[in-house]
Amino acid sequence: MTLVKRQTEVGGSENLDAMLAAENYNAFLVSQLRRHLAGCRQVLDFGAGNGFFAERMQKQGFKVVAVEPEPDLGVRIGALGIPCVRSLEGVPAQSMDGAYSLNVLEHIEDDAEALSYLYDVLVPGGVLYLYVPAFAILFSAMDRCVGHVRRYRLAELRQKCFRAGFILEAGAYADSVGYAASLALKVFGSPDGSLDPGSVRLYDRFAFPVSRQLDRLCSSFVGKNVWVRVRRPLRSN
């Protein structure tokens, strides 16, 4: 199965680079990966992009293999000393202890097929962590700009993982303040969907830490994103 991340009409790669300014947000995602993939050694980064998270996971002691279809990005990842293939078909079955995918599944038309392939590359008992945009009502010009097909609700994401064969272990929404910010972006944001790095930096510095505190109360029902941790059963049904 080839990972096809629908490319931007305008500014998608710029948006990806703009998110590098979100230091608190990126640190949160790295902490999530470390916590939910604890005990895994060989892990797959599905849709690795510019290699930002693959590099950080490698520095945390994980042995990372990346999947990234864009040739230029694959070269960047390879330069970091991280093996990179262009599709899941290049990853042997039952070769990974864990896998993660950050803001990628929403790009894929047939996300059920992608989940099935991710199931196959994991060893029995292997863990998958998914983090994706939440709530269709937040779908905006930014989503179109970066090639999103959909946004998810927690129940929907759980159900799709269950249908792929996974055991559901944990899941919640994240970035509750970001829900309101995304609504504002939908109404008042740039018509071409581009993100301003300065605005990203300000939100990350001042609003995101508050959002993380509010998530303790709100993560069961609202957030800009949603995540799940699922596991391949030790034995097939």
N, C-alpha and C positions, 0 to 999 in steps of 0.2 A: 504494500500500500504506500503510495507516494503522499507525503505531506505536502499539500498545496495550500500555502497561506496566501489568501487573496490579496493581491498587492494594491497599493494605494492609488487613488486617483491623483491626489495632491498631498505631499507632505507626510506620508506615513513613516518613512525612514527618519524624517526630522522629529516626528513625535516620539519615536523609539529613543532617539538620542536625547530628547528633552527630558525623558524620564530618568536619565542618568543623574539629573540634578536632585532627584527625590531620595536623599540619603536615608531619611528615617523609614520611608516606605520600603526601600530596597533592603535595609537592615532587617526590617520586620519579616520580609519574605525569606531571607536567608535563615533567620531564626526558626521560622516555620519549617523549612526544609530540614534543618538540623534536628529539630524535635521529632518530626513525623517520620523521618527516615533513619532515626537512630538505630544502630545495629546492622544497617545495610553497609556493604562494602562497594559492590559494583552497582552503579546507578546510571540510569538513562535520563538525559535531558532531552525531552521531546519538544522540538521547536525552539532550539537554543538561541536563535537570533544572533546577536553580536557576541555571545559567549560570556556575558557579564556574570550570570549566575553559575554557569558551568565552571568558570575560573574560581569563583569564591567557594564553591563546593569542593573543588579540587584542593584548594588551600586548607579546607577543613578536614582533609584526610580521606575523602571519598575518591574512589576510582571512577571517573566520569567518562561516559561515551555520549556524544551528542548526535542528535538528528536535526539537520538543518538543510532545507532544499536550495537555498540561495547560494550559488557558487562563491560569490565574493565574501559572504558571511562565513561560509565554510572554511575559506582560506584564513580568515581572521581567527577562527576557532582553532584550526590546526596549528597556527603560529603560537598559540598558548600551550601547545603540547597536549592537546585533548583530541583523541580520535573522533572524527566526524564523518558520518555517512549521510546521504541525501534522502533516504527513506527508511521506514521501519523494515522494509524487506531486506535491508543490509544488516539487520541485527538478528543474530541466531536465536532460535526459540529457546526459552527457559535459560537465558544467559545472564539475566539481571536479578539482583537481590531487591532492587527498588527502582522506581521511576518517578519522575515528576514532570509536570507541564504547567507553565505559568503564562496565563493569558494567550493560549494557543488554540484550544479546542473550539473556541467560538469562531475561528476562521475557517473551519473545515465543514464542507457541505454534509458529508456523511460522517458525523461524529460517532455514530454507533460502530462503523467499521474501524475507525481509529481506536476506539476503546477495546475492540476485539483483538486488534494487533498488539496493543499494549498488554493485554491479558496474556497473550501467547509468549511475549518476550520475557515475562517474569517467571522465576522459579516458583513452584508451589510454596505458598506462604509469603511470597514477595509482596511488597507494599507499593501502592501508587498514590501520589498526592497530586491533586488537581486544584488549580486556582483560576477562576474565570470571572468575567464581568457578570453582574447580576441585574435582573429585572428589565423586561422588555420596554417598560415605560421610560427607561433612561436612554434608550437607543437614540443616537443623535448624529449630527454631521461628523463628529469625531469617529464614531463607530464605522460609518461609511468610508471615511478617509482611510482608516487602517485596514479595511476589508473584513469587518465583522459580519458574520452571517446571522448571529443571534446573541442574546444575553439569557442567562439561566436563572431559574428559581432553584432553591435547594432541593425540593422534592423531585423536580425534574432531573437534576443531575444525579441524585441518588438512584432514581429509577433506571436511568440509562446505564449506570455502572452495574446495577443489579442484573439487568438483562444481558450484560456482557459476561456475567459469571462471577463478579466480584462479591466479596463479603463487605458489608458496610460497617465501618468502625467509628467514624467521627465526621462531623461537618458543621459548618456555621457560616453566617454572613460576616463580612469584615468591612471596616471603614464606614461606619454609620453616618458620620458627618459628610463623607464623600457622596452619600446618596443625595443629600440636599445640594451639594456643590455640583453634582452631575445634572440635576434638574436645571440649575441655573445656567450651566454650560449649554444645555440643550436649547434654552430660550435665548440666552444673551451671547453665546459663544460665537466664534468665527464661523461664517458660513461654509468655509472650506474644511472645517474640522481640525485645523492646526492648533497645536498647543504652544503657549508662550512659556519658554523655559523659566522666565522670571516669576510668572504666576505659579508654575509648578513648584518652584523653590519656596515661595512664600507659603503655599498651602502645606507643603511638607514640613516646614519648620514650625509653623504656628498651629495649624488646624489638625494635622494628622496625629500628633501626640494626644490631643484632646479626644479625637475620634477613637483612638485605641482604648482610652479609659471608658468612654461611653459604650464601646463594644461589649464590655462586661455585662451591661444591662440589655443591650439591643441586638446582640449577635444572633439570636434565635429567629428574628423576624425582619431585620432591615440591614442593608449595607450596600456599598457600591460594588462589592465583589462577593463571591461565594466560593468556599473551598470544601473539599471532602478528602478524607483518607480512607482508602479501600484496600482490600487484600485479596490476592488469589488464594482460594482454599488449598489446604494441604492435600486434599484428595478431591478429585473430580466427582460430581454427582452422577 
